[in-house]
């Protein structure tokens, strides 16, 4: 199967290399994530955005199951989730809700959405703050770039019900990345 993957022009080298190693053609697009999506849609090919694929969110639910299993089937008090398009947030929330309904865990953890200073539409909406996205994004968290996520309303409703949102700086991201590395956890920035 021939595959073309559309990415922002500033996508990090390791991500681009992985796409190419998997045999796909990487097409870099100048502009926002929304502009990248539009370019992919205009290509005439099948647009497989995870945002609109229900099986993706169902797959993400498994992260909640893994977290609960690692904690001997006791839900944690908090789960911090990096948020861009909100599919990860919604999938994790659905997973914990499923376990609660089935009696696997006794209480829902508080889910904390984490956004960057540059890309914080969900945090801003949740807290009733004005958000003007920058014209150019330059955060080290280059995957968190949805300045106008289509699932914004759904994400905000989940956070109002059972969570909160925090905004972090690039400096905090870099510091946390180094701390995790010293603990033997190699996380993507």
Backbone as ProteinMPNN parsed JSONL, in Angstrom:
{"seq_chain_A": "XXXXXXXXXXXXXXXXXXXXXXXXXXXXXXXXXXXXXXXXXXXXXXXXXXXXXXXXXXXXXXXXXXXXXXXXXXXXXXXXXXXXXXXXXXXXXXXXXXXXXXXXXXXXXXXXXXXXXXXXXXXXXXXXXXXXXXXXXXXXXXXXXXXXXXXXXXXXXXXXXXXXXXXXXXXXXXXXXXXXXXXXXXXXX", "coords_chain_A": {"N_chain_A": [[0.849, -1.171, 0.0], [0.596, 2.141, -0.896], [1.377, 4.989, 0.901], [0.732, 8.288, 1.925], [1.752, 10.635, 4.231], [0.72, 13.48, 5.794], [2.244, 16.176, 7.319], [3.008, 18.857, 9.667], [5.273, 21.422, 8.573], [7.273, 21.817, 10.437], [7.622, 19.448, 11.779], [9.238, 17.209, 13.975], [12.435, 15.672, 13.414], [12.758, 12.9, 14.173], [10.17, 11.901, 14.131], [9.461, 12.214, 11.462], [11.39, 10.564, 10.313], [10.543, 8.065, 11.311], [8.096, 7.773, 9.981], [9.047, 7.592, 7.359], [10.698, 5.331, 7.572], [8.777, 3.413, 7.918], [7.929, 3.167, 5.385], [6.296, 5.046, 4.188], [5.439, 8.035, 2.373], [6.45, 11.182, 3.3], [4.859, 14.193, 3.56], [5.423, 17.477, 3.893], [3.747, 20.29, 5.18], [3.234, 23.724, 5.093], [2.124, 25.801, 7.712], [-0.761, 25.783, 9.962], [-2.054, 23.049, 12.032], [-4.638, 22.607, 11.186], [-4.47, 23.515, 8.551], [-2.748, 21.606, 7.537], [-4.387, 19.365, 7.745], [-6.41, 20.104, 5.926], [-4.929, 20.126, 3.556], [-4.345, 17.418, 3.323], [-6.931, 16.389, 3.019], [-7.631, 17.583, 0.575], [-6.046, 16.178, -1.154], [-7.339, 14.103, -2.316], [-7.204, 11.553, -1.487], [-7.938, 8.926, 0.906], [-8.81, 10.238, 3.962], [-7.531, 9.728, 6.994], [-7.827, 10.708, 9.645], [-7.32, 10.457, 13.089], [-9.028, 11.741, 14.791], [-11.649, 11.576, 13.907], [-12.176, 8.889, 13.897], [-13.869, 6.412, 15.398], [-12.896, 3.974, 16.387], [-10.307, 4.563, 17.086], [-10.506, 6.109, 19.443], [-11.7, 4.174, 21.052], [-9.581, 2.384, 21.164], [-7.751, 3.913, 22.607], [-8.932, 3.883, 25.081], [-7.869, 1.654, 26.289], [-5.551, 2.483, 27.551], [-6.399, 3.457, 30.01], [-7.197, 1.076, 31.2], [-4.749, -0.227, 31.416], [-3.409, 1.49, 33.197], [-5.014, 1.222, 35.502], [-4.692, -1.549, 35.95], [-1.937, -1.669, 36.546], [-2.025, -0.477, 38.971], [-3.104, -2.309, 40.661], [-5.847, -2.55, 40.155], [-7.013, -0.383, 41.332], [-8.169, 2.743, 40.907], [-6.244, 5.637, 40.028], [-5.747, 8.768, 41.81], [-5.339, 11.028, 40.245], [-4.916, 11.7, 36.752], [-2.748, 12.807, 34.382], [-2.925, 14.279, 31.252], [-1.571, 14.946, 28.113], [-2.87, 17.326, 25.859], [-4.225, 17.917, 22.697], [-5.856, 17.556, 20.108], [-7.781, 16.332, 21.597], [-8.532, 13.658, 21.587], [-7.079, 11.702, 23.017], [-7.556, 12.474, 25.695], [-10.402, 12.158, 25.811], [-10.675, 9.436, 25.23], [-9.262, 8.198, 27.384], [-10.822, 9.099, 29.509], [-13.275, 7.847, 28.865], [-12.487, 5.177, 29.166], [-11.927, 4.954, 31.952], [-14.48, 5.59, 32.922], [-15.902, 3.403, 31.927], [-14.757, 1.289, 33.421], [-15.574, 2.087, 35.973], [-18.391, 1.924, 35.768], [-18.612, -0.842, 35.465], [-17.78, -1.729, 37.886], [-15.106, -2.213, 38.362], [-13.274, -0.307, 39.233], [-13.485, 1.939, 42.039], [-13.846, 4.685, 42.055], [-13.789, 7.579, 39.948], [-10.781, 8.839, 38.533], [-9.428, 12.154, 38.809], [-9.11, 13.848, 35.898], [-6.542, 15.549, 34.419], [-6.064, 17.837, 32.036], [-3.358, 18.779, 30.008], [-1.911, 21.528, 28.559], [0.042, 23.578, 26.306], [1.661, 26.816, 26.651], [1.385, 28.166, 24.242], [-0.541, 26.74, 22.828], [-3.518, 26.471, 23.904], [-6.39, 26.143, 23.783], [-8.438, 24.584, 24.952], [-7.998, 24.702, 27.738], [-8.288, 27.459, 28.054], [-10.971, 27.87, 27.277], [-12.276, 26.301, 29.208], [-11.643, 27.72, 31.529], [-12.769, 30.134, 31.011], [-11.3, 32.087, 29.685], [-9.899, 34.381, 27.29], [-8.59, 33.302, 24.187], [-6.119, 33.678, 21.865], [-4.747, 32.225, 19.253], [-1.29, 31.821, 18.351], [0.254, 32.969, 15.303], [2.406, 31.55, 14.342], [3.697, 28.532, 15.494], [5.972, 27.423, 17.96], [6.623, 25.645, 19.954], [8.294, 23.198, 22.043], [6.796, 20.973, 22.345], [5.776, 19.693, 19.87], [3.729, 18.108, 18.895], [1.439, 18.888, 20.068], [-0.591, 20.763, 18.794], [-3.111, 21.616, 18.025], [-4.925, 24.262, 17.587], [-7.552, 24.893, 17.336], [-9.455, 22.732, 18.163], [-11.739, 20.263, 16.961], [-13.125, 18.778, 18.772], [-13.417, 20.313, 21.0], [-15.642, 21.276, 22.589], [-16.721, 18.882, 23.628], [-14.485, 17.963, 25.086], [-14.174, 20.017, 26.995], [-16.577, 19.715, 28.391], [-16.171, 17.186, 29.585], [-14.016, 17.811, 31.265], [-15.166, 19.741, 32.929], [-16.898, 18.139, 34.301], [-15.304, 16.103, 35.493], [-12.581, 16.859, 35.961], [-9.721, 18.952, 35.262], [-7.636, 21.594, 33.985], [-4.314, 22.398, 33.05], [-1.744, 24.73, 32.199], [1.406, 24.623, 30.691], [4.833, 25.685, 30.448], [7.426, 25.772, 27.893], [9.878, 25.495, 29.154], [9.175, 24.129, 31.498], [8.307, 21.734, 30.372], [10.674, 20.74, 29.212], [12.244, 20.441, 31.518], [10.73, 18.482, 32.931], [10.912, 16.391, 31.092], [13.641, 15.77, 31.243], [13.773, 14.972, 33.946], [12.147, 12.675, 33.88], [13.708, 11.103, 32.152], [15.952, 10.67, 33.75], [14.807, 8.926, 35.493], [14.591, 6.734, 33.991], [12.634, 6.72, 32.082], [11.839, 7.207, 28.87], [10.41, 9.627, 27.258], [8.365, 11.03, 24.679], [8.794, 14.322, 23.503]], "CA_chain_A": [[0.0, 0.0, 0.0], [1.34, 3.399, -0.92], [0.785, 5.885, 1.895], [1.283, 9.631, 2.082], [1.446, 11.188, 5.543], [0.849, 14.933, 5.791], [2.707, 16.667, 8.624], [3.436, 20.26, 9.641], [6.645, 21.54, 8.084], [8.238, 21.806, 11.543], [7.595, 18.153, 12.479], [10.581, 16.814, 14.423], [13.13, 14.701, 12.573], [12.54, 11.504, 14.543], [8.826, 11.525, 13.682], [9.533, 12.106, 10.009], [12.187, 9.356, 10.03], [9.706, 6.901, 11.576], [7.145, 7.676, 8.865], [9.783, 7.123, 6.184], [11.135, 3.957, 7.835], [7.613, 2.546, 7.73], [7.687, 3.074, 3.954], [5.357, 6.064, 3.715], [5.998, 9.291, 1.871], [6.142, 12.267, 4.231], [4.61, 15.458, 2.864], [5.414, 18.581, 4.851], [2.841, 21.364, 4.792], [3.419, 24.955, 5.849], [0.909, 26.325, 8.338], [-1.321, 25.19, 11.169], [-2.516, 21.665, 11.918], [-5.854, 22.639, 10.376], [-4.039, 23.638, 7.156], [-2.21, 20.293, 7.175], [-5.569, 18.518, 7.543], [-7.063, 20.509, 4.675], [-4.089, 19.665, 2.442], [-4.558, 15.965, 3.216], [-8.28, 16.184, 2.477], [-7.623, 18.01, -0.832], [-5.229, 15.263, -1.956], [-8.211, 13.142, -2.988], [-7.017, 10.241, -0.879], [-8.722, 8.688, 2.12], [-8.283, 11.011, 5.088], [-7.673, 8.819, 8.14], [-7.569, 11.413, 10.896], [-7.762, 9.733, 14.281], [-10.054, 12.524, 15.478], [-12.978, 11.155, 13.465], [-12.25, 7.433, 13.853], [-14.303, 5.946, 16.718], [-12.06, 2.876, 16.873], [-9.112, 5.136, 17.713], [-10.845, 6.448, 20.823], [-11.878, 2.907, 21.757], [-8.239, 1.861, 21.432], [-7.149, 4.743, 23.652], [-9.502, 3.459, 26.368], [-7.006, 0.622, 26.881], [-4.578, 3.126, 28.449], [-7.024, 3.49, 31.336], [-7.152, -0.288, 31.739], [-3.355, -0.492, 31.791], [-3.114, 2.267, 34.412], [-5.707, 0.575, 36.623], [-4.039, -2.839, 36.202], [-0.652, -1.409, 37.209], [-2.314, -0.018, 40.339], [-3.882, -3.389, 41.283], [-7.256, -2.283, 39.895], [-7.481, 0.773, 42.091], [-7.948, 3.908, 40.061], [-5.422, 6.688, 40.625], [-6.467, 9.996, 42.148], [-5.182, 11.967, 39.134], [-4.255, 11.282, 35.521], [-2.373, 13.98, 33.598], [-2.993, 13.901, 29.844], [-1.289, 16.022, 27.157], [-4.072, 17.48, 25.043], [-4.207, 18.715, 21.478], [-7.161, 17.367, 19.476], [-8.612, 15.844, 22.71], [-8.892, 12.243, 21.481], [-6.462, 10.983, 24.133], [-8.33, 12.852, 26.881], [-11.73, 11.554, 25.762], [-10.522, 7.979, 25.314], [-8.888, 7.843, 28.756], [-12.016, 9.346, 30.317], [-14.236, 6.781, 28.581], [-11.981, 3.941, 29.759], [-12.162, 4.958, 33.399], [-15.931, 5.52, 33.122], [-16.294, 2.016, 31.677], [-14.369, 0.487, 34.589], [-16.425, 2.487, 37.091], [-19.72, 1.323, 35.532], [-18.516, -2.292, 35.618], [-17.36, -2.037, 39.244], [-13.684, -2.57, 38.405], [-12.693, 0.705, 40.117], [-14.51, 2.495, 42.926], [-14.057, 6.113, 41.813], [-13.107, 8.13, 38.779], [-9.689, 9.759, 38.824], [-9.553, 13.499, 38.247], [-8.275, 13.91, 34.698], [-5.974, 16.884, 34.253], [-5.582, 18.117, 30.687], [-2.152, 19.607, 30.011], [-1.683, 22.217, 27.288], [1.192, 24.486, 26.31], [1.34, 28.251, 26.672], [1.002, 28.604, 22.901], [-1.716, 25.999, 22.355], [-4.321, 26.244, 25.102], [-7.796, 26.477, 23.56], [-9.319, 23.866, 25.877], [-7.815, 25.323, 29.067], [-8.873, 28.805, 28.012], [-12.431, 27.735, 27.254], [-12.687, 25.779, 30.513], [-11.464, 28.747, 32.55], [-13.439, 31.358, 30.582], [-10.297, 33.071, 29.278], [-9.767, 34.617, 25.844], [-7.43, 32.636, 23.596], [-5.749, 34.066, 20.512], [-3.621, 31.377, 18.872], [-0.223, 32.5, 17.612], [0.309, 32.684, 13.863], [3.448, 30.538, 14.18], [3.935, 27.758, 16.712], [7.374, 27.041, 18.104], [6.778, 24.91, 21.207], [9.005, 21.924, 21.982], [5.747, 19.954, 22.269], [5.304, 19.943, 18.512], [2.537, 17.321, 18.575], [0.291, 19.549, 20.695], [-0.691, 21.959, 17.965], [-4.486, 21.9, 17.593], [-5.356, 25.532, 18.18], [-9.012, 24.97, 17.216], [-9.86, 21.33, 18.059], [-13.156, 20.047, 16.69], [-13.715, 18.129, 19.946], [-13.263, 21.246, 22.119], [-16.828, 21.299, 23.455], [-16.787, 17.591, 24.32], [-13.384, 17.93, 26.05], [-14.492, 20.945, 28.086], [-17.638, 19.098, 29.196], [-15.548, 16.137, 30.396], [-13.203, 18.443, 32.308], [-16.082, 20.367, 33.894], [-17.505, 17.066, 35.066], [-14.398, 15.262, 36.285], [-11.175, 17.158, 35.742], [-9.222, 20.319, 35.263], [-6.67, 21.826, 32.916], [-3.167, 23.226, 33.417], [-0.92, 25.207, 31.086], [2.819, 24.51, 31.027], [5.785, 26.37, 29.574], [8.44, 24.921, 27.288], [10.898, 25.221, 30.17], [8.645, 23.072, 32.373], [8.291, 20.497, 29.583], [12.068, 20.277, 29.107], [12.641, 19.991, 32.863], [10.04, 17.219, 33.209], [11.485, 15.396, 30.193], [14.928, 15.369, 31.833], [13.481, 14.231, 35.178], [11.684, 11.348, 33.49], [14.85, 10.375, 31.6], [16.776, 10.215, 34.883], [14.077, 7.821, 36.119], [14.587, 5.632, 33.036], [11.456, 6.818, 31.217], [12.144, 8.006, 27.691], [9.124, 10.119, 26.765], [8.414, 11.939, 23.534], [8.473, 15.713, 23.848]], "C_chain_A": [[0.897, 1.236, 0.0], [0.628, 4.392, -0.017], [1.518, 7.221, 1.878], [0.821, 10.148, 3.428], [1.729, 12.684, 5.495], [1.185, 15.396, 7.204], [3.014, 18.159, 8.524], [4.905, 20.339, 9.223], [7.691, 21.508, 9.194], [8.198, 20.509, 12.345], [9.025, 17.728, 12.775], [11.134, 15.672, 13.563], [12.83, 13.255, 12.891], [11.164, 11.032, 14.077], [8.811, 11.319, 12.169], [10.294, 10.838, 9.63], [11.351, 8.101, 10.236], [8.692, 6.687, 10.455], [7.852, 7.082, 7.646], [10.273, 5.691, 6.366], [9.997, 2.962, 7.651], [7.207, 2.454, 6.258], [6.725, 4.099, 3.389], [6.12, 7.279, 3.189], [5.534, 10.394, 2.815], [6.014, 13.571, 3.439], [4.475, 16.556, 3.906], [4.581, 19.737, 4.311], [3.085, 22.568, 5.7], [2.076, 25.383, 6.45], [0.477, 25.549, 9.565], [-1.713, 23.737, 10.935], [-3.78, 21.604, 11.052], [-5.511, 22.739, 8.886], [-3.44, 22.322, 6.651], [-3.369, 19.34, 6.889], [-6.264, 18.831, 6.224], [-6.261, 20.032, 3.462], [-4.266, 18.161, 2.234], [-5.919, 15.666, 2.596], [-8.33, 16.519, 0.982], [-6.872, 17.022, -1.723], [-6.067, 14.25, -2.718], [-8.082, 11.737, -2.447], [-7.956, 10.083, 0.315], [-8.054, 9.42, 3.271], [-8.569, 10.238, 6.374], [-7.354, 9.511, 9.458], [-8.123, 10.62, 12.072], [-8.911, 10.453, 14.994], [-11.449, 12.014, 15.144], [-13.148, 9.641, 13.402], [-12.641, 6.897, 15.233], [-13.445, 4.809, 17.261], [-10.766, 3.392, 17.5], [-9.39, 5.44, 19.182], [-11.068, 5.177, 21.648], [-10.525, 2.278, 22.091], [-7.554, 2.615, 22.552], [-7.689, 4.363, 25.029], [-8.59, 2.462, 27.072], [-5.927, 1.223, 27.78], [-5.12, 3.178, 29.871], [-6.953, 2.119, 31.989], [-5.737, -0.63, 32.203], [-2.974, 0.24, 33.075], [-3.747, 1.59, 35.619], [-5.054, -0.767, 36.972], [-2.722, -2.653, 36.952], [-0.838, -0.971, 38.662], [-3.199, -1.033, 41.074], [-5.377, -3.108, 41.261], [-7.859, -1.275, 40.859], [-7.176, 1.984, 41.213], [-7.071, 4.937, 40.769], [-6.294, 7.887, 41.0], [-6.466, 10.975, 40.979], [-4.547, 11.261, 37.944], [-4.009, 12.552, 34.714], [-2.239, 13.56, 32.137], [-2.609, 15.093, 28.968], [-2.442, 16.109, 26.166], [-3.827, 18.407, 23.86], [-5.594, 18.624, 20.852], [-8.204, 16.845, 20.461], [-9.001, 14.379, 22.595], [-8.297, 11.414, 22.614], [-7.247, 11.233, 25.426], [-9.672, 12.122, 26.909], [-11.667, 10.037, 25.864], [-10.186, 7.514, 26.717], [-10.099, 8.021, 29.679], [-13.041, 8.225, 30.118], [-13.793, 5.456, 29.193], [-12.227, 3.871, 31.258], [-13.66, 4.905, 33.718], [-16.433, 4.09, 32.921], [-15.959, 1.147, 32.888], [-15.21, 0.831, 35.809], [-17.816, 1.845, 36.966], [-19.72, -0.177, 35.796], [-18.05, -2.706, 37.013], [-15.904, -2.451, 39.388], [-12.923, -1.597, 39.309], [-13.829, 1.342, 40.904], [-14.806, 3.968, 42.683], [-13.295, 6.529, 40.564], [-11.915, 8.967, 39.225], [-10.034, 11.137, 38.254], [-8.583, 13.569, 37.069], [-7.849, 15.356, 34.481], [-5.428, 17.004, 32.828], [-4.384, 19.049, 30.795], [-1.972, 20.2, 28.618], [-0.5, 23.171, 27.441], [0.731, 25.943, 26.34], [0.858, 28.741, 25.311], [-0.308, 27.976, 22.436], [-2.558, 25.599, 23.563], [-5.805, 26.562, 24.903], [-8.74, 25.808, 24.559], [-9.215, 24.461, 27.274], [-8.471, 26.697, 29.107], [-10.394, 28.743, 28.056], [-12.95, 27.267, 28.621], [-12.659, 26.867, 31.586], [-12.096, 30.087, 32.173], [-12.481, 32.468, 30.194], [-10.267, 33.205, 27.755], [-8.495, 33.92, 25.353], [-7.26, 33.092, 22.15], [-4.545, 33.225, 20.107], [-2.553, 32.157, 18.121], [-0.258, 32.102, 16.145], [1.307, 31.561, 13.573], [3.679, 29.853, 15.508], [5.39, 27.326, 16.768], [7.635, 26.274, 19.391], [7.583, 23.629, 21.0], [8.016, 20.765, 21.898], [5.057, 20.072, 20.914], [4.113, 19.084, 18.101], [1.273, 17.974, 19.136], [0.031, 20.871, 19.975], [-2.107, 22.277, 17.488], [-4.996, 23.152, 18.297], [-6.871, 25.715, 18.131], [-9.574, 23.549, 17.1], [-11.365, 21.165, 17.867], [-13.873, 19.397, 17.876], [-13.647, 19.016, 21.191], [-14.436, 21.178, 23.092], [-16.927, 20.017, 24.282], [-15.699, 17.503, 25.398], [-13.68, 18.825, 27.25], [-15.58, 20.354, 28.977], [-17.091, 17.994, 30.096], [-14.776, 16.761, 31.55], [-14.07, 19.143, 33.344], [-16.644, 19.322, 34.838], [-16.514, 16.354, 35.985], [-12.922, 15.575, 36.066], [-10.826, 18.61, 35.884], [-8.215, 20.425, 34.133], [-5.548, 22.708, 33.446], [-2.395, 23.587, 32.151], [0.532, 25.167, 31.541], [3.676, 25.232, 29.996], [6.735, 25.356, 28.933], [9.517, 24.553, 28.301], [10.438, 24.108, 31.111], [8.623, 21.723, 31.655], [9.696, 19.916, 29.512], [12.549, 19.738, 30.452], [12.014, 18.634, 33.199], [10.599, 16.09, 32.346], [12.802, 14.871, 30.75], [14.727, 14.563, 33.107], [13.017, 12.811, 34.864], [12.835, 10.501, 32.955], [15.75, 9.851, 32.718], [16.122, 9.052, 35.627], [14.005, 6.61, 35.182], [13.39, 5.624, 32.104], [11.782, 7.751, 30.062], [10.811, 8.386, 27.049], [9.346, 11.02, 25.554], [8.075, 13.33, 24.013], [7.444, 16.217, 22.878]], "O_chain_A": [[1.829, 1.35, 0.796], [-0.576, 4.613, -0.15], [2.746, 7.279, 1.823], [-0.37, 10.107, 3.737], [2.846, 13.102, 5.191], [0.495, 15.05, 8.163], [3.252, 18.673, 7.431], [5.684, 19.425, 9.494], [8.858, 21.211, 8.94], [8.689, 20.469, 13.473], [9.912, 17.867, 11.933], [10.391, 14.829, 13.061], [12.661, 12.45, 11.975], [11.013, 9.88, 13.672], [8.219, 10.364, 11.667], [9.882, 10.116, 8.722], [11.429, 7.168, 9.436], [8.458, 5.556, 10.03], [7.326, 6.186, 6.986], [10.265, 4.914, 5.412], [10.22, 1.812, 7.273], [6.257, 1.75, 5.917], [6.372, 4.022, 2.213], [7.283, 7.505, 3.523], [4.341, 10.514, 3.092], [6.941, 13.989, 2.746], [3.535, 16.565, 4.7], [4.694, 20.112, 3.144], [3.136, 22.437, 6.923], [1.038, 25.333, 5.79], [1.24, 24.766, 10.131], [-1.708, 23.25, 9.804], [-3.966, 20.663, 10.281], [-6.176, 22.124, 8.053], [-3.602, 21.967, 5.484], [-3.339, 18.595, 5.909], [-6.659, 17.923, 5.493], [-6.833, 19.588, 2.467], [-4.329, 17.69, 1.098], [-6.038, 14.786, 1.744], [-8.992, 15.824, 0.211], [-7.055, 17.037, -2.941], [-5.582, 13.61, -3.652], [-8.778, 10.828, -2.899], [-8.678, 11.012, 0.677], [-6.862, 9.237, 3.521], [-9.722, 10.114, 6.787], [-6.668, 8.936, 10.303], [-9.267, 10.166, 12.04], [-9.679, 9.824, 15.722], [-12.334, 12.018, 15.999], [-14.164, 9.157, 12.903], [-11.821, 6.926, 16.15], [-13.281, 4.69, 18.475], [-10.188, 2.723, 18.358], [-8.607, 5.075, 20.058], [-10.669, 5.114, 22.811], [-10.345, 1.71, 23.168], [-6.848, 2.015, 23.364], [-6.988, 4.504, 26.031], [-8.538, 2.422, 28.301], [-5.435, 0.545, 28.681], [-4.377, 2.966, 30.829], [-6.682, 2.006, 33.184], [-5.551, -1.245, 33.253], [-2.298, -0.32, 33.938], [-3.091, 1.405, 36.644], [-4.883, -1.088, 38.148], [-2.428, -3.396, 37.888], [0.078, -1.082, 39.477], [-3.946, -0.674, 41.985], [-6.087, -3.391, 42.227], [-9.052, -1.309, 41.161], [-6.027, 2.202, 40.829], [-7.154, 5.085, 41.988], [-7.437, 7.999, 40.558], [-7.454, 11.669, 40.74], [-3.744, 10.343, 38.106], [-4.946, 13.287, 34.401], [-1.529, 12.606, 31.82], [-3.241, 16.145, 29.057], [-2.934, 15.087, 25.689], [-3.303, 19.512, 24.0], [-6.419, 19.518, 21.043], [-9.4, 16.914, 20.179], [-9.746, 13.89, 23.445], [-8.958, 10.507, 23.12], [-7.558, 10.294, 26.159], [-10.035, 11.532, 27.927], [-12.513, 9.42, 26.512], [-10.761, 6.537, 27.198], [-10.359, 7.173, 30.533], [-13.607, 7.716, 31.086], [-14.623, 4.694, 29.687], [-12.681, 2.849, 31.774], [-14.065, 4.247, 34.677], [-17.295, 3.623, 33.665], [-16.792, 0.356, 33.331], [-15.527, -0.054, 36.604], [-18.346, 1.296, 37.932], [-20.706, -0.725, 36.29], [-17.937, -3.899, 37.299], [-15.509, -2.983, 40.426], [-12.037, -2.005, 40.059], [-14.988, 1.293, 40.492], [-15.873, 4.458, 43.05], [-12.298, 5.916, 40.182], [-12.02, 9.724, 40.19], [-10.838, 11.255, 37.33], [-7.38, 13.37, 37.234], [-8.678, 16.259, 34.373], [-4.45, 16.348, 32.469], [-4.395, 19.996, 31.582], [-1.89, 19.475, 27.627], [-0.099, 23.52, 28.552], [-0.434, 26.251, 26.086], [0.014, 29.635, 25.236], [-1.091, 28.612, 21.731], [-2.35, 24.546, 24.166], [-6.417, 27.187, 25.768], [-9.735, 26.407, 24.966], [-10.233, 24.699, 27.924], [-9.131, 27.05, 30.085], [-11.027, 29.492, 28.8], [-13.949, 27.785, 29.122], [-13.541, 26.928, 32.444], [-11.979, 31.062, 32.916], [-12.795, 33.648, 30.347], [-10.572, 32.257, 27.03], [-7.461, 33.947, 26.02], [-8.152, 32.911, 21.321], [-3.433, 33.483, 20.567], [-2.87, 33.055, 17.34], [-0.742, 31.026, 15.793], [1.093, 30.735, 12.686], [3.839, 30.513, 16.534], [5.971, 26.918, 15.763], [8.767, 26.257, 19.873], [7.56, 23.043, 19.917], [8.37, 19.685, 21.424], [3.904, 20.495, 20.824], [3.537, 19.32, 17.039], [0.164, 17.643, 18.718], [0.378, 21.945, 20.466], [-2.278, 23.133, 16.62], [-5.438, 23.105, 19.445], [-7.414, 26.59, 18.805], [-10.115, 23.189, 16.054], [-12.163, 21.835, 18.521], [-15.099, 19.462, 17.967], [-13.803, 18.527, 22.31], [-14.231, 21.037, 24.297], [-17.185, 20.062, 25.485], [-15.961, 17.023, 26.501], [-13.459, 18.427, 28.393], [-15.508, 20.482, 30.199], [-17.505, 17.877, 31.249], [-14.869, 16.295, 32.685], [-13.735, 19.136, 34.528], [-16.842, 19.582, 36.025], [-16.845, 16.036, 37.127], [-12.099, 14.663, 35.992], [-11.527, 19.39, 36.53], [-7.973, 19.458, 33.411], [-5.793, 23.65, 34.199], [-2.397, 22.847, 31.168], [0.858, 25.617, 32.64], [3.298, 25.372, 28.833], [6.83, 24.216, 29.385], [10.011, 23.425, 28.304], [11.231, 23.241, 31.48], [8.892, 20.688, 32.266], [9.882, 18.719, 29.732], [13.191, 18.69, 30.507], [12.699, 17.74, 33.696], [10.744, 14.961, 32.816], [13.05, 13.665, 30.733], [15.43, 13.577, 33.333], [13.449, 11.856, 35.51], [12.931, 9.314, 33.269], [16.251, 8.728, 32.646], [16.802, 8.285, 36.309], [13.426, 5.583, 35.536], [13.149, 4.636, 31.411], [11.977, 8.95, 30.26], [10.17, 7.57, 26.386], [10.378, 11.679, 25.429], [7.174, 13.508, 24.833], [7.019, 17.369, 22.972]]}, "name": "protein", "num_of_chains": 1, "seq": "XXXXXXXXXXXXXXXXXXXXXXXXXXXXXXXXXXXXXXXXXXXXXXXXXXXXXXXXXXXXXXXXXXXXXXXXXXXXXXXXXXXXXXXXXXXXXXXXXXXXXXXXXXXXXXXXXXXXXXXXXXXXXXXXXXXXXXXXXXXXXXXXXXXXXXXXXXXXXXXXXXXXXXXXXXXXXXXXXXXXXXXXXXXXX"}
